[in-house]
Amino acid sequence: MAGTIDQAKMKFSRIVNSRSYTRFNQSQNPDGEGSCVEVKLAVDGEEEMDGIEQEQENVQRDTYTRSSRSGPWNKWRFLVWVGGVLVIFCVGLLIGYSVHRKSESASCSPGDGVIKHDPEDPPNQEFPPNDPPPLDWSELVGLLNDKLSSKAIADKLSEYSQVVRKAGSSADNKLANDIHDIFTQLNMDPWDDEHYVKLQFPNSSNPNKVLFGAVEIGSPKGFLAYSETGRREGRVVYANYGELSDMQNKEYGLNLNGSVVLMKAGKISMAQKVMNAAKMGAVAALIYPDPADYKTMSWDAELYGHVHLGSGDPYTPGFPSFNHTQFPPAKSSGLPGILAQTITANMAQSIFEKMGGEGAPDRFKGDLSSYKLGSESDKVTVAVNNNIADTKIHNVFGVIKGYVDPDCYVVIGAQRDSLTSGYAKSTVGTALLLELARVFTELKKGSFRPKRSVVFASWTAGDFGNVGVTEWLEGYWSSLDRKAFTYISLDGVVTGADSFRASASPLLHTLLQKTLGKVKNLRSNSSLLQSYGRGFSSLLTPMQMDDGAYPFLALSGIPSVSFGFISSSDKQCLGTNMDEKKHLDCITDQKVVELSVLAAQVAGQMALRLVHDHILKLDVTKYSDVIARHVSAITQRVDTLKNDTVDKIESLSTKWLNAAKSSYSCAAASLNIDIRNIDQNDFEMCRIINNRIMKVEHNFLSPYVSLRDVPFRHIFFGNGWQTTTDLEKYLGDVQEKTSFNIDQVLNQFALLTWTIQGCANDLAGDIWSLDNEI
């Protein structure tokens, strides 16, 4: 027995201490479908026989030979050898796992304004291992509503309402740093976006003044940024709200050339009022809040605003205001080029009392004691001494990254600056921005796995015409339309409690309607849609140029939405020194926090839906109705002109415009069929369809106009000759014109047709799916 054991030991020792190598044999699979790899371990005792076999093999080679040292073998050495192999295996496993994880994650550079994703690496399409099952939609909404804290919102409102935060000031920069720190604490990978812009402020040592003859009416503290500076005198003329219909009405015979135009605030933006006055030849414009429109305000309340009929820094039109940007001095075409100043209701009363001329028509009257149109002898002098200041501003961002398409994101943003206390305009929105960031972070720590990213943005210089927003869009314009698929604005979400209004891209109408139908009024069991609307359409209003969401929609072609609880028009306070906590509490009956929670639910649920579902909840069929409505209006006007036998009108046809309308409708309907039939677990197909959806809004930006000359290029919601409304207006005004420019109309028809058709072609997808009738 002992001899047998000794022989076994000798054979084992000979095997361990001999030369060994690994042999890889590669042979063709008998089925011809691939190759088979055979791994053999040879030892000295077998090497001779293997050598004979090797000559007989067609494909066989030694790839690695390792000689082992001879020496005694024992169990400790065996254990050490096994332990070493295990250590090497574990280290290799950890290194491989680390490299794999890095390759899956999208990078976000703090120095850039957009999220980056390595184009060489496909986006991660799997949720982290060992995660709990993802939440269904009802569970997710319930968690969102439960985590929104009334106390947290109230605390932030109290904290941020203490100081005036003028753009670029130390108070504004401090709040920006605080927001950056909060995003850091929430692990949101925050970054800043710096711009160097020109802002205009009053001269503290040389205030602006208004005089009637030699009598000083006052030195208002309010002002209109980007007004021309200097001193101008002219006869004063009252022009109601400053709309073109007020100024051009032949019944009143207002001659505004060389005049100082006195106008009421409201109806249209201050920039539009001043531009209208400039077009009529006025040298200066005065704007005041009439007590009939601002019943809850003091007669000494000051107005603040700007006169740039556009957005962004007007001295870098179409370009981002980065410090390294170099180009010749330029000015936006949206600057009116005349003096403009706000005055109080008491100052306006003093001017009316001194004016002569005919009494104003009834529709021009408000709650002042006297209204007159003015006479040739009524001379008013306006002195504007504002200074331009080169100012460094900061936008602050944080991101919650998605797991499937992290390079696609919805942006939730709020303005944080204000020329006054700005409680309703910026404080409420900033508080909700931070609360939603906290809640979304907590949701992600649980079972929430967003498929796409959510970017939280704090903008500044909003009171100067959405400067911070626009400069960011201009800086990253070439890529944002392919990455940012929706913008949700939190500006002015609570300015009252009487009603609810929203402005949105048609792509977001269905999502907004369903969200309002689900969010419940906290004091009743009815939804917001039931509480505030006689139907969804009654809640919608056109998006205005001074809306914080407007540059996203009309400049960058990104679907956008803004909404809010509002007061009746006579309780408004935005843009005045009455925009403070006490006033908003009063007109909402102490419901600011309650309404803020509802606004957070609306914004939060919309954002969650956009990053939760496989297919983006953007309804492309809604634009079919928009296109049909505008094409119908244009067709009716053309038919009217043909009936009136206008010269050269016979060469104008609406056939191809109607064909483009039909092409879009067919493409939108076809996409909906694809969506219904898609396997939503096919990530690649979902991404292809989402890319088609994301391009729709951007494709409605006219490619035939210059971004610098016409920044708002959207054919439905933009501003300029390329829009459908401009064409409709021109055709409607033909009877009043002395000539009809058929070449201009044909050019507009052709470019409008091809913009719509181009969008339809892109929406159709594959080149073989296009409608080539045109």
C-alpha positions in Angstrom: 0.0 0.0 0.0 2.8 2.3 0.9 4.6 1.5 -2.3 1.5 2.4 -4.3 1.2 5.8 -2.5 4.9 6.5 -3.1 4.6 5.8 -6.8 1.6 8.1 -7.0 3.5 10.9 -5.3 6.4 10.5 -7.7 4.1 10.7 -10.8 2.3 13.7 -9.4 5.6 15.5 -8.6 6.8 14.8 -12.1 3.7 16.3 -13.6 3.8 19.5 -11.4 7.5 20.1 -11.9 7.7 19.5 -15.7 7.4 22.0 -18.5 3.9 22.7 -19.6 2.2 24.8 -22.2 -1.2 25.6 -23.6 -2.2 24.5 -27.1 -5.1 26.1 -29.1 -6.5 24.0 -31.9 -8.7 25.8 -34.4 -10.8 23.7 -36.8 -13.7 24.3 -39.1 -17.1 23.4 -37.8 -18.5 20.5 -39.7 -21.6 22.5 -40.5 -19.5 25.2 -42.0 -21.0 27.9 -39.7 -18.0 28.8 -37.7 -14.8 27.6 -36.1 -14.2 25.6 -33.0 -11.4 26.3 -30.6 -10.0 23.4 -28.5 -7.7 24.1 -25.6 -5.2 21.4 -24.5 -2.7 21.3 -21.7 0.4 19.2 -22.6 3.1 17.9 -20.2 6.5 16.3 -20.8 5.2 12.8 -20.7 2.8 13.5 -23.5 4.9 15.9 -25.6 6.4 13.4 -27.9 3.1 11.8 -28.8 1.6 15.3 -29.3 4.4 16.2 -31.6 3.4 13.3 -33.9 -0.2 14.4 -33.8 0.8 18.0 -34.5 2.2 17.1 -37.9 -1.1 15.6 -38.9 -3.2 18.7 -38.0 -4.1 21.3 -40.6 -4.5 24.2 -38.3 -2.7 24.0 -35.0 -0.1 26.1 -33.2 1.6 26.7 -29.9 0.7 30.2 -28.6 2.2 30.4 -25.2 4.9 28.3 -23.4 5.7 28.8 -19.7 8.4 26.8 -17.8 7.8 26.1 -14.2 10.5 26.0 -11.6 11.4 22.7 -10.1 11.2 22.3 -6.4 9.4 20.5 -3.7 5.7 20.5 -3.6 3.5 20.7 -0.5 0.1 21.7 0.5 1.1 25.2 1.5 2.6 25.9 -1.8 -0.5 24.6 -3.5 -2.7 26.9 -1.4 -0.5 29.9 -2.2 -0.7 29.1 -5.9 -4.5 28.8 -5.8 -4.8 32.0 -3.8 -2.6 33.9 -6.3 -4.8 32.8 -9.2 -7.9 33.9 -7.3 -6.4 37.3 -6.5 -5.4 37.9 -10.2 -8.8 36.8 -11.3 -10.6 39.2 -8.9 -8.4 42.2 -9.8 -9.0 41.6 -13.5 -12.7 41.3 -12.9 -12.8 44.6 -11.0 -10.7 46.4 -13.7 -13.0 45.1 -16.4 -16.1 46.1 -14.5 -14.7 49.6 -13.9 -13.8 50.1 -17.6 -17.3 48.9 -18.6 -19.1 51.3 -16.4 -17.0 54.2 -17.6 -17.8 53.4 -21.2 -21.5 53.4 -20.5 -21.8 56.8 -18.7 -22.3 60.0 -20.5 -19.9 62.8 -19.5 -20.9 66.3 -18.4 -18.3 68.9 -18.5 -18.7 71.7 -16.0 -17.2 74.2 -18.4 -19.8 73.6 -21.1 -23.4 74.6 -21.4 -24.8 71.3 -22.6 -24.6 67.6 -21.5 -22.0 65.6 -23.5 -22.2 62.0 -24.6 -19.4 60.1 -26.3 -20.7 59.5 -29.9 -18.5 56.4 -30.2 -20.3 54.7 -27.3 -23.9 53.6 -27.6 -26.1 55.0 -24.8 -26.7 52.7 -21.9 -29.9 50.7 -22.5 -30.0 48.8 -19.3 -30.9 49.8 -15.8 -28.3 49.2 -13.0 -28.1 45.6 -11.9 -29.9 44.4 -8.8 -32.2 47.5 -8.9 -35.8 47.2 -7.7 -38.4 46.9 -10.5 -39.2 50.3 -12.0 -42.3 52.2 -10.8 -45.4 52.3 -12.9 -46.8 55.7 -13.7 -49.5 55.9 -11.0 -46.9 55.0 -8.3 -44.5 57.6 -9.6 -47.0 60.4 -9.6 -48.1 59.4 -6.1 -44.5 59.6 -4.9 -44.0 63.0 -6.6 -47.0 64.5 -4.9 -46.1 63.0 -1.5 -42.5 64.3 -1.6 -43.4 67.9 -2.6 -43.2 69.8 0.7 -45.3 72.9 1.4 -43.0 73.7 4.3 -39.9 73.5 2.1 -41.5 75.8 -0.5 -42.6 78.3 2.2 -39.0 78.3 3.7 -37.5 79.0 0.3 -40.0 81.8 -0.5 -39.2 83.5 2.8 -35.4 83.2 2.3 -35.3 84.4 -1.3 -37.8 87.3 -0.9 -35.5 89.4 1.3 -33.4 91.3 -1.2 -33.5 92.9 -4.6 -31.5 90.8 -7.1 -30.4 92.9 -10.1 -28.7 90.9 -12.8 -25.0 90.7 -12.2 -25.2 92.3 -8.7 -23.5 90.8 -5.6 -27.0 89.6 -4.5 -27.6 87.9 -7.8 -24.2 86.2 -7.8 -24.7 85.1 -4.2 -28.0 83.4 -5.0 -26.3 81.8 -8.0 -23.6 80.4 -5.8 -26.2 79.2 -3.3 -28.1 77.4 -6.1 -24.8 75.8 -7.3 -24.1 74.6 -3.8 -27.6 73.1 -3.5 -27.2 71.3 -6.8 -23.8 70.0 -5.5 -25.3 68.7 -2.3 -27.9 66.9 -4.4 -25.2 65.3 -6.6 -26.5 66.9 -9.7 -23.1 67.6 -11.3 -23.7 71.4 -11.4 -22.0 73.8 -13.8 -22.1 77.5 -14.6 -22.5 79.3 -17.9 -20.8 82.7 -18.0 -21.6 85.5 -20.4 -20.4 89.1 -20.7 -23.4 91.3 -21.7 -24.4 94.9 -21.9 -27.1 96.0 -19.4 -28.5 99.4 -19.0 -29.2 101.0 -15.6 -30.3 104.5 -14.4 -27.6 107.0 -13.5 -27.8 107.6 -9.8 -26.1 110.9 -10.0 -28.1 112.2 -13.0 -31.7 110.9 -12.8 -34.1 110.8 -15.6 -36.6 113.6 -15.8 -39.9 114.6 -17.4 -40.9 118.3 -17.9 -44.1 119.9 -19.2 -42.9 123.2 -20.6 -40.6 124.5 -17.9 -42.4 122.7 -15.1 -40.7 119.5 -13.8 -43.3 116.7 -13.7 -41.0 114.3 -11.8 -37.9 112.2 -11.7 -39.2 108.6 -11.9 -37.2 105.8 -10.3 -38.5 103.2 -12.8 -36.9 103.0 -16.2 -36.9 101.2 -19.5 -33.6 99.5 -20.3 -32.0 100.0 -23.7 -33.7 103.3 -24.3 -31.8 105.9 -26.3 -30.2 108.5 -24.1 -30.3 112.2 -24.3 -32.9 115.0 -24.2 -35.8 115.4 -26.5 -38.7 117.8 -26.7 -42.0 117.5 -28.6 -45.7 118.1 -28.4 -47.3 115.4 -26.2 -49.9 113.2 -27.9 -52.1 110.6 -26.0 -52.3 107.3 -27.9 -54.2 104.9 -25.5 -52.3 101.6 -25.3 -49.9 102.4 -28.1 -51.3 99.7 -30.5 -50.9 100.5 -34.2 -54.7 100.5 -34.4 -54.7 103.4 -31.8 -52.1 105.4 -33.6 -53.3 104.9 -37.2 -57.0 105.4 -36.6 -58.0 108.1 -39.1 -61.0 109.1 -36.9 -58.7 110.7 -34.4 -56.2 112.0 -36.9 -53.2 111.6 -34.5 -50.1 113.1 -36.0 -47.2 111.6 -34.1 -44.3 112.8 -36.2 -41.8 114.6 -33.8 -44.1 114.0 -30.8 -43.7 112.6 -27.3 -46.3 109.8 -27.2 -48.1 109.2 -23.8 -49.4 105.6 -23.5 -51.1 103.3 -20.9 -49.3 100.1 -19.9 -50.9 96.9 -20.8 -52.4 95.0 -23.8 -49.0 94.7 -25.6 -45.4 94.8 -24.3 -43.6 98.0 -23.6 -41.1 97.2 -26.3 -44.0 96.9 -28.9 -45.4 100.2 -27.7 -42.1 102.1 -28.1 -41.4 100.4 -31.5 -44.8 101.5 -32.7 -44.2 105.0 -31.6 -40.8 105.0 -33.4 -42.4 103.8 -36.6 -44.9 106.7 -36.4 -42.0 109.2 -36.2 -42.2 110.0 -32.4 -39.0 111.2 -30.6 -39.9 109.9 -27.2 -42.4 107.6 -25.4 -43.9 107.8 -21.9 -45.7 104.8 -20.4 -47.8 104.9 -17.2 -50.0 102.4 -15.3 -53.6 103.6 -15.5 -55.5 103.0 -12.2 -58.3 101.3 -14.3 -55.8 98.5 -15.1 -53.9 98.4 -11.9 -56.6 98.8 -9.2 -54.6 97.4 -6.4 -51.5 99.5 -7.0 -50.6 102.9 -5.6 -50.7 105.9 -7.9 -47.0 106.3 -7.1 -46.0 102.8 -8.2 -43.1 102.7 -10.5 -42.8 100.6 -13.7 -39.7 98.7 -14.9 -39.0 97.0 -18.2 -37.1 97.2 -21.4 -37.6 98.4 -25.0 -35.8 95.7 -27.0 -38.3 94.1 -29.3 -36.4 90.8 -29.2 -34.5 88.8 -26.6 -30.9 88.5 -25.5 -28.1 91.1 -25.5 -29.1 93.6 -28.2 -25.5 94.4 -28.8 -24.6 90.9 -29.9 -27.6 90.0 -32.1 -27.5 86.4 -33.2 -24.2 85.7 -31.3 -23.5 84.5 -27.8 -21.9 87.1 -25.5 -18.9 85.0 -24.6 -15.8 86.9 -23.5 -13.7 85.5 -26.4 -16.3 86.4 -29.1 -14.9 89.1 -31.4 -16.9 91.0 -34.1 -17.5 94.6 -35.0 -20.0 96.6 -32.9 -23.6 95.8 -33.8 -27.1 96.6 -32.7 -30.3 94.5 -32.8 -32.9 95.7 -35.3 -35.3 95.4 -32.3 -34.0 98.6 -30.7 -36.5 101.4 -31.4 -33.9 104.2 -31.4 -36.0 106.7 -29.5 -36.1 107.9 -25.8 -38.5 105.9 -23.6 -39.4 106.3 -19.9 -42.0 105.1 -17.5 -43.9 107.4 -15.2 -46.3 107.0 -12.3 -50.1 107.4 -12.5 -49.7 110.7 -10.6 -47.2 112.0 -13.1 -49.5 111.1 -16.0 -52.4 112.9 -14.2 -50.3 116.0 -14.0 -49.6 115.9 -17.7 -53.3 115.4 -18.6 -54.3 118.3 -16.5 -51.9 120.6 -18.4 -52.8 119.3 -21.8 -55.1 121.0 -24.3 -56.8 119.8 -27.4 -59.8 117.6 -27.9 -61.0 115.2 -25.3 -60.0 111.6 -25.8 -62.6 109.1 -27.1 -64.3 107.0 -24.5 -62.4 103.8 -25.3 -59.2 105.7 -24.5 -60.3 106.7 -21.0 -59.4 105.1 -17.7 -59.7 106.1 -14.1 -57.8 109.4 -14.2 -59.8 112.6 -14.0 -59.0 113.9 -17.4 -58.0 112.5 -20.8 -57.1 114.7 -23.8 -55.4 114.0 -27.1 -53.1 117.0 -26.9 -52.5 120.2 -28.9 -49.6 121.8 -30.8 -48.6 124.0 -27.9 -48.3 121.2 -25.3 -44.5 120.7 -25.2 -43.0 117.9 -23.1 -39.3 117.3 -22.5 -37.9 113.9 -21.7 -34.4 113.4 -20.4 -32.9 109.8 -20.2 -29.5 109.5 -18.7 -29.2 105.7 -18.4 -25.7 104.1 -18.5 -24.6 100.9 -20.3 -22.7 98.6 -18.0 -20.6 95.6 -19.2 -21.8 92.9 -16.9 -20.7 89.3 -16.2 -23.7 87.1 -15.6 -24.0 83.4 -14.6 -26.6 80.8 -15.5 -26.5 77.8 -13.2 -27.4 74.2 -14.2 -27.8 70.9 -12.5 -28.6 67.5 -14.1 -30.3 64.3 -13.2 -29.0 61.9 -15.9 -31.2 59.3 -17.6 -30.3 55.6 -18.1 -31.4 55.0 -21.7 -30.9 58.3 -23.6 -28.8 60.5 -21.2 -27.9 62.8 -24.1 -31.6 63.8 -24.5 -33.1 66.0 -21.9 -36.0 68.1 -20.8 -35.1 71.5 -19.3 -36.9 73.0 -16.3 -35.9 76.7 -15.8 -36.7 79.8 -13.8 -35.5 83.4 -13.8 -33.8 84.4 -10.5 -33.0 88.1 -11.0 -35.4 91.1 -10.7 -35.1 94.9 -10.9 -37.6 95.0 -8.0 -38.2 92.5 -5.2 -39.7 90.3 -8.0 -41.6 88.0 -5.6 -44.1 86.8 -8.1 -41.9 87.1 -11.2 -38.8 85.2 -10.0 -38.8 84.3 -6.3 -41.7 81.7 -6.6 -40.2 80.1 -9.7 -36.7 79.8 -8.1 -38.2 78.2 -5.0 -40.1 75.7 -7.1 -37.0 75.0 -9.2 -35.0 73.9 -6.2 -37.9 72.0 -4.6 -38.4 70.0 -7.8 -34.7 69.3 -8.0 -34.7 67.9 -4.5 -37.8 65.8 -5.2 -36.5 64.4 -8.5 -33.2 63.5 -6.8 -35.0 61.6 -4.0 -37.1 59.8 -6.6 -34.0 58.6 -8.4 -32.5 57.3 -5.1 -35.6 55.1 -4.9 -37.0 53.1 -7.8 -37.3 56.0 -10.3 -35.2 55.3 -13.4 -35.6 58.1 -15.9 -34.9 57.1 -19.5 -33.8 60.6 -20.4 -32.1 63.4 -18.4 -33.7 66.3 -16.6 -31.7 69.6 -16.6 -32.5 72.3 -14.0 -31.6 75.8 -15.0 -31.4 79.1 -13.1 -31.4 82.1 -15.5 -30.4 85.7 -14.9 -30.9 89.0 -16.7 -34.5 88.0 -17.5 -35.8 91.5 -16.7 -33.7 92.8 -19.6 -35.4 90.6 -22.2 -34.5 87.0 -21.3 -30.8 87.8 -21.8 -29.4 84.8 -19.8 -31.7 82.3 -21.6 -31.1 83.6 -25.1 -27.3 83.8 -24.7 -27.2 80.2 -23.6 -29.4 79.2 -26.6 -27.2 81.2 -29.0 -24.0 79.7 -27.5 -25.1 76.1 -28.0 -27.7 76.5 -30.8 -26.1 74.0 -33.2 -26.7 71.1 -30.8 -29.5 71.9 -28.5 -32.3 71.2 -31.0 -31.0 67.6 -31.2 -30.7 67.1 -27.4 -33.2 69.4 -25.6 -36.7 68.2 -26.5 -38.8 70.3 -24.2 -38.6 73.4 -22.0 -40.8 74.0 -19.0 -40.8 77.6 -17.6 -41.5 78.3 -13.9 -41.5 82.1 -14.4 -44.7 83.7 -13.0 -46.4 80.5 -12.1 -48.3 82.2 -9.3 -49.3 85.8 -10.0 -52.8 85.5 -8.7 -55.6 83.0 -7.9 -58.5 84.0 -10.1 -57.8 81.8 -13.1 -55.3 79.6 -14.9 -53.6 80.3 -18.2 -51.0 78.5 -20.3 -49.0 79.0 -23.5 -47.4 76.1 -25.2 -46.2 74.5 -28.4 -49.0 72.5 -30.0 -46.8 69.4 -29.5 -47.3 69.8 -25.8 -51.1 70.5 -25.8 -52.1 66.9 -25.3 -49.7 66.3 -22.5 -50.6 69.6 -20.8 -54.3 68.8 -21.1 -54.0 65.3 -19.6 -51.8 66.7 -16.8 -54.3 69.4 -15.8 -57.0 66.7 -15.9 -55.0 64.7 -13.3 -53.7 67.4 -10.9 -56.3 67.9 -8.1 -57.2 71.2 -6.6 -56.1 70.9 -2.9 -59.4 72.3 -1.6 -61.7 70.2 -3.7 -61.7 66.9 -5.5 -62.0 68.5 -8.9 -59.0 68.7 -11.3 -57.4 72.0 -12.4 -59.0 71.5 -15.8 -62.5 71.3 -14.2 -61.8 74.1 -11.7 -60.5 76.8 -14.1 -61.6 75.9 -17.6 -64.7 75.7 -19.7 -62.6 73.4 -21.8 -58.9 73.1 -22.5 -58.8 75.7 -25.3 -60.2 78.3 -22.9 -57.0 78.1 -20.9 -54.6 78.6 -23.8 -53.2 82.0 -24.8 -50.6 82.9 -27.5 -47.0 82.9 -26.2 -45.7 86.5 -26.0 -42.1 87.6 -26.8 -41.4 88.5 -23.1 -42.3 85.0 -22.0 -39.3 83.1 -20.6 -40.2 80.1 -22.8 -40.5 82.1 -26.0 -36.8 82.0 -27.1 -36.8 78.2 -26.8 -39.8 78.0 -29.1 -39.3 80.7 -31.6 -35.5 81.0 -31.6 -34.3 77.4 -31.1 -37.3 75.4 -32.2 -37.6 73.5 -28.9 -41.2 72.7 -27.7 -41.9 74.9 -24.7 -44.6 75.6 -22.2 -45.3 78.3 -19.6 -48.3 78.4 -17.3 -49.5 80.0 -14.2 -52.3 80.9 -11.8 -53.2 84.6 -12.6 -55.3 87.4 -11.2 -57.7 89.5 -13.1 -55.9 92.2 -15.1 -56.6 95.0 -12.6 -54.6 93.1 -9.9 -51.4 92.6 -11.8 -48.1 93.7 -10.3 -45.4 92.2 -12.5 -42.7 94.7 -13.5 -43.6 97.1 -10.7 -42.2 97.9 -7.3 -45.5 96.3 -5.9 -44.3 92.8 -6.9 -43.6 91.8 -3.3 -44.8 89.1 -0.8 -47.4 91.3 0.9 -49.1 92.2 -2.3 -49.2 88.6 -3.7 -50.5 87.2 -0.4 -53.2 89.8 -0.5 -54.5 89.1 -4.0 -54.3 85.3 -3.6 -56.0 85.3 -0.2 -52.8 83.8 1.5 -52.7 80.9 -0.9 -49.3 81.4 -2.5 -47.8 78.2 -1.0 -50.9 76.1 -1.9 -50.9 77.3 -5.5 -47.1 76.8 -5.7 -47.5 73.2 -4.8 -50.1 72.8 -7.6 -47.8 74.5 -10.0 -45.0 72.2 -9.0 -47.2 69.2 -9.5 -48.1 70.4 -13.1 -44.4 71.0 -14.0 -43.2 67.8 -12.2 -45.8 65.5 -13.8 -45.1 66.9 -17.3 -41.3 66.4 -16.9 -41.7 62.9 -15.4 -43.9 61.8 -18.3 -41.4 63.1 -20.8 -38.6 61.0 -19.3 -40.6 58.0 -18.1 -42.1 56.7 -21.3 -40.3 54.9 -24.1 -41.9 57.2 -26.7 -41.8 61.0 -26.1 -45.2 62.4 -25.2 -45.1 65.0 -28.0 -48.2 64.9 -30.2 -47.2 65.7 -33.7 -50.8 65.5 -35.0 -51.6 68.8 -33.2 -49.6 70.7 -35.8 -51.8 69.3 -38.5 -54.6 71.5 -37.1 -52.3 74.5 -36.9 -51.2 74.2 -40.5 -54.7 73.6 -41.7 -56.0 76.7 -39.9 -53.3 79.0 -41.4 -53.5 77.5 -44.9 -57.3 77.9 -44.9 -56.9 81.6 -43.9 -54.4 82.2 -46.7 -56.6 80.4 -49.2 -59.6 82.5 -48.3 -57.7 85.7 -48.7 -56.3 84.6 -52.1 -59.8 83.6 -53.3 -61.1 87.0 -52.2 -58.4 88.8 -54.2 -59.2 86.7 -57.2 -62.8 87.6 -56.9 -61.9 91.3 -56.8 -59.6 90.7 -59.9 -56.5 92.2 -58.2 -53.8 92.8 -60.8 -51.5 89.8 -61.4 -53.3 87.7 -58.8 -54.2 85.0 -61.4 -50.5 83.8 -61.2 -50.9 82.9 -57.5 -52.0 79.4 -56.7 -52.5 77.7 -53.3 -52.3 74.2 -54.8 -48.8 73.4 -53.6 -49.3 75.0 -50.2 -52.3 72.7 -49.7 -50.2 69.7 -50.9 -47.6 70.5 -48.3 -50.3 70.6 -45.6 -51.5 67.2 -46.7 -48.0 65.8 -46.7 -47.5 66.8 -43.1 -50.9 65.3 -42.0 -50.0 62.0 -43.7 -46.6 61.9 -42.2 -48.0 62.6 -38.7 -50.7 60.0 -39.1 -48.1 57.5 -40.4 -45.9 58.1 -37.4 -48.7 57.5 -35.0 -49.3 54.1 -36.7 -45.6 53.3 -36.2 -45.8 54.2 -32.6 -48.8 51.9 -32.0 -47.1 49.0 -33.7 -43.6 49.4 -32.2 -42.1 46.9 -29.7 -41.3 49.4 -26.9 -38.6 47.1 -25.7 -36.7 47.8 -28.9 -34.6 50.7 -27.6 -33.1 51.4 -31.0 -36.4 51.7 -32.8 -37.8 53.9 -30.0 -34.8 56.2 -30.3 -35.3 56.5 -34.1 -39.0 57.4 -33.6 -38.1 59.9 -30.9 -35.5 61.5 -33.1 -38.2 62.0 -35.8 -40.5 63.6 -33.2 -37.8 65.9 -31.8 -37.1 67.4 -35.2 -40.6 68.7 -35.8 -40.5 72.0 -33.9 -37.0 72.8 -35.2 -38.0 72.1 -38.8 -40.6 74.9 -38.5 -37.8 77.4 -38.2 -37.5 78.9 -41.6 -34.1 78.0 -43.2 -34.5 80.9 -45.6 -33.9 83.8 -43.2 -30.8 84.9 -41.3 -30.6 84.1 -37.6 -28.9 87.4 -37.1 -31.5 89.5 -39.0 -34.6 87.5 -38.0 -33.8 85.6 -34.8 -37.4 84.4 -34.2 -37.6 82.3 -37.4 -40.6 80.1 -36.5 -43.1 80.3 -39.3 -46.1 80.0 -36.9 -44.9 81.6 -33.6 -42.0 83.8 -34.8 -41.7 87.4 -35.8 -40.9 88.6 -39.3 -41.8 88.4 -43.0 -41.4 84.6 -43.0 -44.4 83.9 -40.7 -47.8 82.8 -41.8 -49.4 85.7 -39.9 -47.3 88.2 -41.9 -48.4 86.7 -45.2 -52.1 86.6 -44.0 -51.9 90.2 -43.0 -50.3 91.3 -46.2 -53.0 89.6 -48.3 -55.7 91.1 -46.1 -54.3 94.6 -46.4 -54.0 94.5 -50.2 -57.2 96.5 -50.8 -55.7 99.4 -48.8 -52.4 99.4 -50.6 -51.7 101.3 -53.7 -49.7 98.4 -55.3 -49.6 94.7 -55.0 -46.1 93.1 -55.0 -46.8 89.8 -56.6 -43.1 88.8 -56.6 -43.0 89.3 -52.8 -46.1 87.1 -52.3 -44.9 84.4 -54.7 -41.5 84.3 -52.8 -43.3 84.0 -49.4 -45.6 81.3 -50.8 -42.7 79.2 -52.1 -40.6 79.5 -48.9 -43.5 78.8 -46.7 -44.5 75.8 -48.8 -41.1 74.3 -48.7 -40.6 74.8 -44.9 -43.8 72.8 -44.3 -42.9 70.2 -46.9 -39.4 69.9 -45.5 -40.8 69.2 -42.0 -43.2 66.6 -43.5 -40.3 64.9 -45.3 -38.2 64.7 -42.1 -41.1 63.4 -40.1 -41.8 60.7 -42.7 -38.5 59.2 -41.8 -36.8 57.0 -44.5 -36.1 58.6 -47.9 -38.4 56.0 -49.5 -41.3 57.1 -47.3 -41.4 60.6 -48.7 -44.2 62.2 -50.6 -42.6 63.6 -53.7 -45.7 65.0 -55.3 -44.3 68.6 -55.1 
